[in-house]
Amino acid sequence: MSLPNRFKKPFVVQKLQWLIDPIGYMESAVKQYPDIFTGEIIGFGGTIVFLGYLI
């Protein structure tokens, strides 16, 4: 089984953005993939799948 919609930023950039501005990270990722995406961030052992929910 492959992971869905990999966020198209280099993993180093993703990790830095997650540390510095996690809300900005989520906002930019949800613009690209509104429903579900795979990110590579610090603190979760590497890769994690996010489910988007817009109000």
mmCIF file of the N, C-alpha and C atoms, coordinates in Angstrom:
data_MODEL
# 
_entry.id   MODEL 
# 
loop_
_atom_site.group_PDB 
_atom_site.id 
_atom_site.type_symbol 
_atom_site.label_atom_id 
_atom_site.label_alt_id 
_atom_site.label_comp_id 
_atom_site.label_asym_id 
_atom_site.label_entity_id 
_atom_site.label_seq_id 
_atom_site.pdbx_PDB_ins_code 
_atom_site.Cartn_x 
_atom_site.Cartn_y 
_atom_site.Cartn_z 
_atom_site.occupancy 
_atom_site.B_iso_or_equiv 
_atom_site.pdbx_formal_charge 
_atom_site.auth_seq_id 
_atom_site.auth_comp_id 
_atom_site.auth_asym_id 
_atom_site.auth_atom_id 
_atom_site.pdbx_PDB_model_num 
ATOM 1   N N  . MET A 1 1  ? 0.840   -1.173 0.000  1.00 0.00 ? 1  MET A N  1 
ATOM 2   C CA . MET A 1 1  ? 0.000   0.000  0.000  1.00 0.00 ? 1  MET A CA 1 
ATOM 3   C C  . MET A 1 1  ? 0.888   1.239  0.000  1.00 0.00 ? 1  MET A C  1 
ATOM 4   N N  . SER A 1 2  ? 0.653   2.151  -0.916 1.00 0.00 ? 2  SER A N  1 
ATOM 5   C CA . SER A 1 2  ? 1.448   3.377  -0.978 1.00 0.00 ? 2  SER A CA 1 
ATOM 6   C C  . SER A 1 2  ? 0.771   4.492  -0.176 1.00 0.00 ? 2  SER A C  1 
ATOM 7   N N  . LEU A 1 3  ? 1.563   5.443  0.242  1.00 0.00 ? 3  LEU A N  1 
ATOM 8   C CA . LEU A 1 3  ? 1.039   6.569  1.016  1.00 0.00 ? 3  LEU A CA 1 
ATOM 9   C C  . LEU A 1 3  ? 0.411   7.592  0.075  1.00 0.00 ? 3  LEU A C  1 
ATOM 10  N N  . PRO A 1 4  ? -0.670  8.244  0.502  1.00 0.00 ? 4  PRO A N  1 
ATOM 11  C CA . PRO A 1 4  ? -1.389  9.181  -0.369 1.00 0.00 ? 4  PRO A CA 1 
ATOM 12  C C  . PRO A 1 4  ? -0.729  10.550 -0.436 1.00 0.00 ? 4  PRO A C  1 
ATOM 13  N N  . ASN A 1 5  ? -0.806  11.186 -1.582 1.00 0.00 ? 5  ASN A N  1 
ATOM 14  C CA . ASN A 1 5  ? -0.488  12.598 -1.795 1.00 0.00 ? 5  ASN A CA 1 
ATOM 15  C C  . ASN A 1 5  ? 0.693   13.106 -0.981 1.00 0.00 ? 5  ASN A C  1 
ATOM 16  N N  . ARG A 1 6  ? 1.878   12.737 -1.382 1.00 0.00 ? 6  ARG A N  1 
ATOM 17  C CA . ARG A 1 6  ? 3.058   13.241 -0.667 1.00 0.00 ? 6  ARG A CA 1 
ATOM 18  C C  . ARG A 1 6  ? 3.182   14.747 -0.893 1.00 0.00 ? 6  ARG A C  1 
ATOM 19  N N  . PHE A 1 7  ? 3.320   15.497 0.206  1.00 0.00 ? 7  PHE A N  1 
ATOM 20  C CA . PHE A 1 7  ? 3.479   16.947 0.149  1.00 0.00 ? 7  PHE A CA 1 
ATOM 21  C C  . PHE A 1 7  ? 4.765   17.253 -0.602 1.00 0.00 ? 7  PHE A C  1 
ATOM 22  N N  . LYS A 1 8  ? 4.709   18.128 -1.607 1.00 0.00 ? 8  LYS A N  1 
ATOM 23  C CA . LYS A 1 8  ? 5.805   18.311 -2.561 1.00 0.00 ? 8  LYS A CA 1 
ATOM 24  C C  . LYS A 1 8  ? 6.807   19.379 -2.133 1.00 0.00 ? 8  LYS A C  1 
ATOM 25  N N  . LYS A 1 9  ? 7.265   19.296 -0.911 1.00 0.00 ? 9  LYS A N  1 
ATOM 26  C CA . LYS A 1 9  ? 8.378   20.123 -0.461 1.00 0.00 ? 9  LYS A CA 1 
ATOM 27  C C  . LYS A 1 9  ? 9.463   19.160 -0.004 1.00 0.00 ? 9  LYS A C  1 
ATOM 28  N N  . PRO A 1 10 ? 10.739  19.547 -0.162 1.00 0.00 ? 10 PRO A N  1 
ATOM 29  C CA . PRO A 1 10 ? 11.805  18.681 0.345  1.00 0.00 ? 10 PRO A CA 1 
ATOM 30  C C  . PRO A 1 10 ? 11.610  18.417 1.843  1.00 0.00 ? 10 PRO A C  1 
ATOM 31  N N  . PHE A 1 11 ? 11.963  17.211 2.287  1.00 0.00 ? 11 PHE A N  1 
ATOM 32  C CA . PHE A 1 11 ? 11.674  16.838 3.669  1.00 0.00 ? 11 PHE A CA 1 
ATOM 33  C C  . PHE A 1 11 ? 12.364  17.750 4.673  1.00 0.00 ? 11 PHE A C  1 
ATOM 34  N N  . VAL A 1 12 ? 13.546  18.274 4.344  1.00 0.00 ? 12 VAL A N  1 
ATOM 35  C CA . VAL A 1 12 ? 14.235  19.187 5.261  1.00 0.00 ? 12 VAL A CA 1 
ATOM 36  C C  . VAL A 1 12 ? 13.430  20.473 5.426  1.00 0.00 ? 12 VAL A C  1 
ATOM 37  N N  . VAL A 1 13 ? 12.877  20.983 4.339  1.00 0.00 ? 13 VAL A N  1 
ATOM 38  C CA . VAL A 1 13 ? 12.052  22.190 4.383  1.00 0.00 ? 13 VAL A CA 1 
ATOM 39  C C  . VAL A 1 13 ? 10.784  21.927 5.194  1.00 0.00 ? 13 VAL A C  1 
ATOM 40  N N  . GLN A 1 14 ? 10.167  20.767 4.985  1.00 0.00 ? 14 GLN A N  1 
ATOM 41  C CA . GLN A 1 14 ? 8.964   20.420 5.743  1.00 0.00 ? 14 GLN A CA 1 
ATOM 42  C C  . GLN A 1 14 ? 9.252   20.393 7.241  1.00 0.00 ? 14 GLN A C  1 
ATOM 43  N N  . LYS A 1 15 ? 10.346  19.763 7.629  1.00 0.00 ? 15 LYS A N  1 
ATOM 44  C CA . LYS A 1 15 ? 10.680  19.649 9.044  1.00 0.00 ? 15 LYS A CA 1 
ATOM 45  C C  . LYS A 1 15 ? 10.955  21.015 9.663  1.00 0.00 ? 15 LYS A C  1 
ATOM 46  N N  . LEU A 1 16 ? 11.686  21.869 8.953  1.00 0.00 ? 16 LEU A N  1 
ATOM 47  C CA . LEU A 1 16 ? 11.960  23.202 9.473  1.00 0.00 ? 16 LEU A CA 1 
ATOM 48  C C  . LEU A 1 16 ? 10.690  24.030 9.587  1.00 0.00 ? 16 LEU A C  1 
ATOM 49  N N  . GLN A 1 17 ? 9.843   23.973 8.555  1.00 0.00 ? 17 GLN A N  1 
ATOM 50  C CA . GLN A 1 17 ? 8.597   24.738 8.597  1.00 0.00 ? 17 GLN A CA 1 
ATOM 51  C C  . GLN A 1 17 ? 7.689   24.235 9.717  1.00 0.00 ? 17 GLN A C  1 
ATOM 52  N N  . TRP A 1 18 ? 7.658   22.924 9.942  1.00 0.00 ? 18 TRP A N  1 
ATOM 53  C CA . TRP A 1 18 ? 6.833   22.358 11.018 1.00 0.00 ? 18 TRP A CA 1 
ATOM 54  C C  . TRP A 1 18 ? 7.305   22.880 12.378 1.00 0.00 ? 18 TRP A C  1 
ATOM 55  N N  . LEU A 1 19 ? 8.617   22.994 12.563 1.00 0.00 ? 19 LEU A N  1 
ATOM 56  C CA . LEU A 1 19 ? 9.165   23.501 13.825 1.00 0.00 ? 19 LEU A CA 1 
ATOM 57  C C  . LEU A 1 19 ? 8.916   24.993 14.012 1.00 0.00 ? 19 LEU A C  1 
ATOM 58  N N  . ILE A 1 20 ? 9.104   25.763 12.949 1.00 0.00 ? 20 ILE A N  1 
ATOM 59  C CA . ILE A 1 20 ? 9.018   27.222 13.031 1.00 0.00 ? 20 ILE A CA 1 
ATOM 60  C C  . ILE A 1 20 ? 7.578   27.728 12.934 1.00 0.00 ? 20 ILE A C  1 
ATOM 61  N N  . ASP A 1 21 ? 6.796   27.156 12.027 1.00 0.00 ? 21 ASP A N  1 
ATOM 62  C CA . ASP A 1 21 ? 5.439   27.652 11.765 1.00 0.00 ? 21 ASP A CA 1 
ATOM 63  C C  . ASP A 1 21 ? 4.508   26.492 11.418 1.00 0.00 ? 21 ASP A C  1 
ATOM 64  N N  . PRO A 1 22 ? 4.088   25.693 12.411 1.00 0.00 ? 22 PRO A N  1 
ATOM 65  C CA . PRO A 1 22 ? 3.252   24.529 12.113 1.00 0.00 ? 22 PRO A CA 1 
ATOM 66  C C  . PRO A 1 22 ? 1.898   24.887 11.492 1.00 0.00 ? 22 PRO A C  1 
ATOM 67  N N  . ILE A 1 23 ? 1.330   26.011 11.874 1.00 0.00 ? 23 ILE A N  1 
ATOM 68  C CA . ILE A 1 23 ? 0.042   26.415 11.289 1.00 0.00 ? 23 ILE A CA 1 
ATOM 69  C C  . ILE A 1 23 ? 0.224   26.774 9.824  1.00 0.00 ? 23 ILE A C  1 
ATOM 70  N N  . GLY A 1 24 ? 1.286   27.498 9.504  1.00 0.00 ? 24 GLY A N  1 
ATOM 71  C CA . GLY A 1 24 ? 1.584   27.822 8.105  1.00 0.00 ? 24 GLY A CA 1 
ATOM 72  C C  . GLY A 1 24 ? 1.850   26.579 7.279  1.00 0.00 ? 24 GLY A C  1 
ATOM 73  N N  . TYR A 1 25 ? 2.519   25.600 7.894  1.00 0.00 ? 25 TYR A N  1 
ATOM 74  C CA . TYR A 1 25 ? 2.770   24.324 7.215  1.00 0.00 ? 25 TYR A CA 1 
ATOM 75  C C  . TYR A 1 25 ? 1.454   23.661 6.835  1.00 0.00 ? 25 TYR A C  1 
ATOM 76  N N  . MET A 1 26 ? 0.558   23.566 7.806  1.00 0.00 ? 26 MET A N  1 
ATOM 77  C CA . MET A 1 26 ? -0.735  22.915 7.555  1.00 0.00 ? 26 MET A CA 1 
ATOM 78  C C  . MET A 1 26 ? -1.544  23.684 6.516  1.00 0.00 ? 26 MET A C  1 
ATOM 79  N N  . GLU A 1 27 ? -1.558  25.018 6.602  1.00 0.00 ? 27 GLU A N  1 
ATOM 80  C CA . GLU A 1 27 ? -2.319  25.822 5.639  1.00 0.00 ? 27 GLU A CA 1 
ATOM 81  C C  . GLU A 1 27 ? -1.810  25.627 4.213  1.00 0.00 ? 27 GLU A C  1 
ATOM 82  N N  . SER A 1 28 ? -0.490  25.630 4.031  1.00 0.00 ? 28 SER A N  1 
ATOM 83  C CA . SER A 1 28 ? 0.041   25.453 2.677  1.00 0.00 ? 28 SER A CA 1 
ATOM 84  C C  . SER A 1 28 ? -0.185  24.032 2.164  1.00 0.00 ? 28 SER A C  1 
ATOM 85  N N  . ALA A 1 29 ? -0.112  23.054 3.044  1.00 0.00 ? 29 ALA A N  1 
ATOM 86  C CA . ALA A 1 29 ? -0.351  21.668 2.624  1.00 0.00 ? 29 ALA A CA 1 
ATOM 87  C C  . ALA A 1 29 ? -1.812  21.447 2.255  1.00 0.00 ? 29 ALA A C  1 
ATOM 88  N N  . VAL A 1 30 ? -2.730  21.999 3.032  1.00 0.00 ? 30 VAL A N  1 
ATOM 89  C CA . VAL A 1 30 ? -4.167  21.811 2.764  1.00 0.00 ? 30 VAL A CA 1 
ATOM 90  C C  . VAL A 1 30 ? -4.583  22.532 1.485  1.00 0.00 ? 30 VAL A C  1 
ATOM 91  N N  . LYS A 1 31 ? -3.896  23.616 1.124  1.00 0.00 ? 31 LYS A N  1 
ATOM 92  C CA . LYS A 1 31 ? -4.182  24.277 -0.159 1.00 0.00 ? 31 LYS A CA 1 
ATOM 93  C C  . LYS A 1 31 ? -3.838  23.349 -1.320 1.00 0.00 ? 31 LYS A C  1 
ATOM 94  N N  . GLN A 1 32 ? -2.760  22.594 -1.160 1.00 0.00 ? 32 GLN A N  1 
ATOM 95  C CA . GLN A 1 32 ? -2.327  21.679 -2.222 1.00 0.00 ? 32 GLN A CA 1 
ATOM 96  C C  . GLN A 1 32 ? -3.161  20.401 -2.228 1.00 0.00 ? 32 GLN A C  1 
ATOM 97  N N  . TYR A 1 33 ? -3.430  19.854 -1.051 1.00 0.00 ? 33 TYR A N  1 
ATOM 98  C CA . TYR A 1 33 ? -4.194  18.606 -0.911 1.00 0.00 ? 33 TYR A CA 1 
ATOM 99  C C  . TYR A 1 33 ? -5.241  18.800 0.186  1.00 0.00 ? 33 TYR A C  1 
ATOM 100 N N  . PRO A 1 34 ? -6.446  19.229 -0.151 1.00 0.00 ? 34 PRO A N  1 
ATOM 101 C CA . PRO A 1 34 ? -7.437  19.570 0.869  1.00 0.00 ? 34 PRO A CA 1 
ATOM 102 C C  . PRO A 1 34 ? -7.943  18.398 1.714  1.00 0.00 ? 34 PRO A C  1 
ATOM 103 N N  . ASP A 1 35 ? -7.943  17.195 1.221  1.00 0.00 ? 35 ASP A N  1 
ATOM 104 C CA . ASP A 1 35 ? -8.552  16.083 1.948  1.00 0.00 ? 35 ASP A CA 1 
ATOM 105 C C  . ASP A 1 35 ? -7.563  15.243 2.753  1.00 0.00 ? 35 ASP A C  1 
ATOM 106 N N  . ILE A 1 36 ? -6.475  14.835 2.124  1.00 0.00 ? 36 ILE A N  1 
ATOM 107 C CA . ILE A 1 36 ? -5.518  13.942 2.785  1.00 0.00 ? 36 ILE A CA 1 
ATOM 108 C C  . ILE A 1 36 ? -4.145  14.145 2.143  1.00 0.00 ? 36 ILE A C  1 
ATOM 109 N N  . PHE A 1 37 ? -3.097  14.159 2.971  1.00 0.00 ? 37 PHE A N  1 
ATOM 110 C CA . PHE A 1 37 ? -1.744  14.266 2.430  1.00 0.00 ? 37 PHE A CA 1 
ATOM 111 C C  . PHE A 1 37 ? -0.758  13.602 3.379  1.00 0.00 ? 37 PHE A C  1 
ATOM 112 N N  . THR A 1 38 ? 0.400   13.275 2.834  1.00 0.00 ? 38 THR A N  1 
ATOM 113 C CA . THR A 1 38 ? 1.475   12.657 3.597  1.00 0.00 ? 38 THR A CA 1 
ATOM 114 C C  . THR A 1 38 ? 2.586   13.676 3.760  1.00 0.00 ? 38 THR A C  1 
ATOM 115 N N  . GLY A 1 39 ? 2.993   13.896 4.995  1.00 0.00 ? 39 GLY A N  1 
ATOM 116 C CA . GLY A 1 39 ? 4.066   14.833 5.287  1.00 0.00 ? 39 GLY A CA 1 
ATOM 117 C C  . GLY A 1 39 ? 5.204   14.146 6.012  1.00 0.00 ? 39 GLY A C  1 
ATOM 118 N N  . GLU A 1 40 ? 6.367   14.750 5.915  1.00 0.00 ? 40 GLU A N  1 
ATOM 119 C CA . GLU A 1 40 ? 7.537   14.227 6.623  1.00 0.00 ? 40 GLU A CA 1 
ATOM 120 C C  . GLU A 1 40 ? 7.982   15.299 7.600  1.00 0.00 ? 40 GLU A C  1 
ATOM 121 N N  . ILE A 1 41 ? 7.662   15.089 8.887  1.00 0.00 ? 41 ILE A N  1 
ATOM 122 C CA . ILE A 1 41 ? 7.922   16.109 9.896  1.00 0.00 ? 41 ILE A CA 1 
ATOM 123 C C  . ILE A 1 41 ? 8.636   15.524 11.103 1.00 0.00 ? 41 ILE A C  1 
ATOM 124 N N  . ILE A 1 42 ? 9.183   16.405 11.918 1.00 0.00 ? 42 ILE A N  1 
ATOM 125 C CA . ILE A 1 42 ? 9.880   16.008 13.142 1.00 0.00 ? 42 ILE A CA 1 
ATOM 126 C C  . ILE A 1 42 ? 8.874   15.662 14.229 1.00 0.00 ? 42 ILE A C  1 
ATOM 127 N N  . GLY A 1 43 ? 9.215   14.717 15.056 1.00 0.00 ? 43 GLY A N  1 
ATOM 128 C CA . GLY A 1 43 ? 8.414   14.414 16.228 1.00 0.00 ? 43 GLY A CA 1 
ATOM 129 C C  . GLY A 1 43 ? 7.496   13.219 16.084 1.00 0.00 ? 43 GLY A C  1 
ATOM 130 N N  . PHE A 1 44 ? 7.366   12.682 14.899 1.00 0.00 ? 44 PHE A N  1 
ATOM 131 C CA . PHE A 1 44 ? 6.482   11.546 14.689 1.00 0.00 ? 44 PHE A CA 1 
ATOM 132 C C  . PHE A 1 44 ? 7.205   10.396 14.012 1.00 0.00 ? 44 PHE A C  1 
ATOM 133 N N  . GLY A 1 45 ? 8.524   10.382 14.107 1.00 0.00 ? 45 GLY A N  1 
ATOM 134 C CA . GLY A 1 45 ? 9.289   9.301  13.512 1.00 0.00 ? 45 GLY A CA 1 
ATOM 135 C C  . GLY A 1 45 ? 9.429   9.410  12.012 1.00 0.00 ? 45 GLY A C  1 
ATOM 136 N N  . GLY A 1 46 ? 9.135   10.558 11.444 1.00 0.00 ? 46 GLY A N  1 
ATOM 137 C CA . GLY A 1 46 ? 9.339   10.748 10.013 1.00 0.00 ? 46 GLY A CA 1 
ATOM 138 C C  . GLY A 1 46 ? 8.068   11.059 9.262  1.00 0.00 ? 46 GLY A C  1 
ATOM 139 N N  . THR A 1 47 ? 7.407   10.046 8.731  1.00 0.00 ? 47 THR A N  1 
ATOM 140 C CA . THR A 1 47 ? 6.270   10.233 7.833  1.00 0.00 ? 47 THR A CA 1 
ATOM 141 C C  . THR A 1 47 ? 4.952   10.071 8.577  1.00 0.00 ? 47 THR A C  1 
ATOM 142 N N  . ILE A 1 48 ? 4.014   10.969 8.279  1.00 0.00 ? 48 ILE A N  1 
ATOM 143 C CA . ILE A 1 48 ? 2.692   10.904 8.895  1.00 0.00 ? 48 ILE A CA 1 
ATOM 144 C C  . ILE A 1 48 ? 1.652   11.309 7.859  1.00 0.00 ? 48 ILE A C  1 
ATOM 145 N N  . VAL A 1 49 ? 0.481   10.684 7.913  1.00 0.00 ? 49 VAL A N  1 
ATOM 146 C CA . VAL A 1 49 ? -0.619  11.006 7.007  1.00 0.00 ? 49 VAL A CA 1 
ATOM 147 C C  . VAL A 1 49 ? -1.591  11.911 7.761  1.00 0.00 ? 49 VAL A C  1 
ATOM 148 N N  . PHE A 1 50 ? -1.898  13.064 7.147  1.00 0.00 ? 50 PHE A N  1 
ATOM 149 C CA . PHE A 1 50 ? -2.808  14.055 7.727  1.00 0.00 ? 50 PHE A CA 1 
ATOM 150 C C  . PHE A 1 50 ? -4.146  14.002 6.997  1.00 0.00 ? 50 PHE A C  1 
ATOM 151 N N  . LEU A 1 51 ? -5.199  14.162 7.728  1.00 0.00 ? 51 LEU A N  1 
ATOM 152 C CA . LEU A 1 51 ? -6.545  14.292 7.150  1.00 0.00 ? 51 LEU A CA 1 
ATOM 153 C C  . LEU A 1 51 ? -6.958  15.740 7.292  1.00 0.00 ? 51 LEU A C  1 
ATOM 154 N N  . GLY A 1 52 ? -7.342  16.360 6.177  1.00 0.00 ? 52 GLY A N  1 
ATOM 155 C CA . GLY A 1 52 ? -7.742  17.766 6.191  1.00 0.00 ? 52 GLY A CA 1 
ATOM 156 C C  . GLY A 1 52 ? -9.222  17.892 6.518  1.00 0.00 ? 52 GLY A C  1 
ATOM 157 N N  . TYR A 1 53 ? -9.502  18.948 7.255  1.00 0.00 ? 53 TYR A N  1 
ATOM 158 C CA . TYR A 1 53 ? -10.890 19.232 7.604  1.00 0.00 ? 53 TYR A CA 1 
ATOM 159 C C  . TYR A 1 53 ? -11.074 20.738 7.585  1.00 0.00 ? 53 TYR A C  1 
ATOM 160 N N  . LEU A 1 54 ? -11.851 21.228 6.667  1.00 0.00 ? 54 LEU A N  1 
ATOM 161 C CA . LEU A 1 54 ? -12.101 22.670 6.568  1.00 0.00 ? 54 LEU A CA 1 
ATOM 162 C C  . LEU A 1 54 ? -13.485 22.973 7.098  1.00 0.00 ? 54 LEU A C  1 
ATOM 163 N N  . ILE A 1 55 ? -13.568 24.058 7.822  1.00 0.00 ? 55 ILE A N  1 
ATOM 164 C CA . ILE A 1 55 ? -14.868 24.480 8.375  1.00 0.00 ? 55 ILE A CA 1 
ATOM 165 C C  . ILE A 1 55 ? -15.473 25.518 7.474  1.00 0.00 ? 55 ILE A C  1 
# 
